[in-house]
Amino acid sequence: MQITFSKQEQVTVMHLMGDIDASNYTSVIDKAQEAYNDGARHLLLDLEKVPYVSSAGLMALHTIARIFSGQMTQTKDGGRPVFRSLNPKQDTSAKDHVKLLNPQPAVEQVLEVVGLKQFLEVYKDLDTAVKSF
């Protein structure tokens, strides 16, 4: 997994390259947390080069949405994040602060099946995604 960042106006773009799975999901969360700690409040996750997202990867996306919604994350003793559900009535701010760019069809289908697309908007082009914040 390679992670790089760029800035588009007031939006931090997190470019992910490679599978998001149990071997690296905590690194994805940590990098997003660092961006938040450094002042980023609008995050666009570029998933164009992510061919696969495991259940651990879904947890990473979920946790990032919670971080950027201003909700504190809790960790287990081993440092792994504790899964807390997103509530459509309480967690509307996730859509305001975290959005997805160019997920591959298989990844987008998984996001739809597990319900993350109701919390995270998906965009096909960078300009439209940036303007949506």
C-alpha positions in Angstrom: 0.0 0.0 0.0 1.3 3.4 -1.0 -0.2 6.5 0.4 0.4 10.0 -0.9 -1.3 13.3 -0.3 -2.1 16.4 -2.4 -4.1 19.5 -1.8 -6.9 20.8 -4.1 -8.1 24.2 -2.7 -9.4 23.4 0.9 -9.5 19.7 0.2 -6.8 17.2 1.2 -6.7 14.3 -1.3 -5.4 11.0 0.0 -4.2 8.9 -2.9 -4.2 5.2 -2.1 -2.5 2.6 -4.2 -2.9 -1.1 -3.6 -5.2 -3.3 -1.7 -6.6 -2.1 1.7 -6.6 -5.2 3.9 -5.6 -6.5 7.3 -1.9 -6.0 6.6 -2.2 -2.2 6.2 -5.6 -0.9 7.3 -4.1 0.7 10.5 -1.5 2.5 8.4 -4.4 4.0 6.3 -6.2 5.1 9.4 -3.0 6.5 11.0 -2.2 8.6 7.8 -5.7 10.0 7.8 -5.5 10.8 11.5 -2.2 12.6 10.9 -3.8 14.7 8.2 -6.7 15.5 10.5 -4.3 16.4 13.3 -2.4 18.7 10.9 -5.6 20.6 10.3 -7.3 18.9 7.3 -11.1 18.9 7.7 -12.1 17.9 4.2 -10.7 14.6 2.9 -11.1 13.1 -0.6 -10.1 9.4 -0.7 -8.8 8.6 -4.2 -9.5 4.9 -4.7 -8.7 4.7 -8.4 -5.7 2.4 -7.8 -7.3 0.3 -5.0 -8.4 -3.0 -6.6 -9.6 -4.7 -3.4 -11.0 -3.6 0.0 -11.3 -6.3 2.7 -13.4 -6.1 5.8 -10.5 -4.5 7.5 -10.3 -2.0 4.7 -14.0 -1.2 5.2 -13.2 -0.6 8.9 -10.5 1.8 7.8 -12.9 3.8 5.7 -15.5 3.8 8.4 -13.0 4.9 11.0 -11.7 7.7 8.8 -15.3 8.9 8.3 -15.7 9.0 12.1 -12.4 10.9 12.6 -13.3 13.6 10.1 -16.8 13.8 11.7 -15.0 14.9 14.8 -15.7 11.7 16.7 -12.9 10.4 18.8 -11.7 6.9 17.9 -11.1 4.3 20.6 -8.6 1.6 20.3 -8.2 -1.9 21.8 -5.2 -2.7 23.9 -3.3 -3.7 20.7 -3.9 -0.4 19.1 -6.6 -1.6 16.6 -9.6 0.6 16.2 -12.9 -0.4 17.9 -15.7 -0.7 15.4 -18.6 1.7 16.2 -21.5 1.9 13.8 -22.4 5.0 11.8 -25.9 6.2 12.5 -27.6 7.9 9.6 -29.4 10.3 11.9 -26.4 11.2 14.0 -23.5 10.9 11.5 -24.6 13.1 8.7 -21.3 15.1 9.0 -19.4 12.2 7.5 -20.8 13.1 4.1 -19.7 16.7 4.6 -16.1 15.9 5.4 -15.1 12.7 3.6 -15.8 11.7 0.0 -14.6 9.0 -2.3 -13.1 9.4 -5.8 -13.0 6.9 -8.6 -13.5 3.6 -6.8 -13.1 0.6 -9.1 -16.4 -1.2 -9.9 -15.8 -4.1 -7.5 -14.9 -1.8 -4.6 -17.9 0.4 -5.3 -20.1 -2.6 -5.3 -18.8 -3.7 -1.9 -19.3 -0.1 -0.5 -22.9 -0.3 -1.8 -23.6 -3.8 -0.3 -22.3 -2.9 3.2 -24.1 0.5 3.2 -21.1 2.9 3.3 -22.3 4.7 0.2 -25.2 6.2 2.3 -22.5 7.9 4.4 -19.8 8.6 1.8 -20.5 10.3 -1.5 -18.8 8.9 -4.6 -17.5 11.0 -7.4 -16.0 10.1 -10.8 -13.9 13.3 -11.4 -11.7 15.4 -9.2 -13.1 18.8 -9.9 -16.7 17.9 -9.1 -15.6 16.1 -6.0 -13.6 19.1 -4.8 -16.4 21.5 -5.5 -18.8 19.3 -3.5 -17.2 20.2 -0.2 
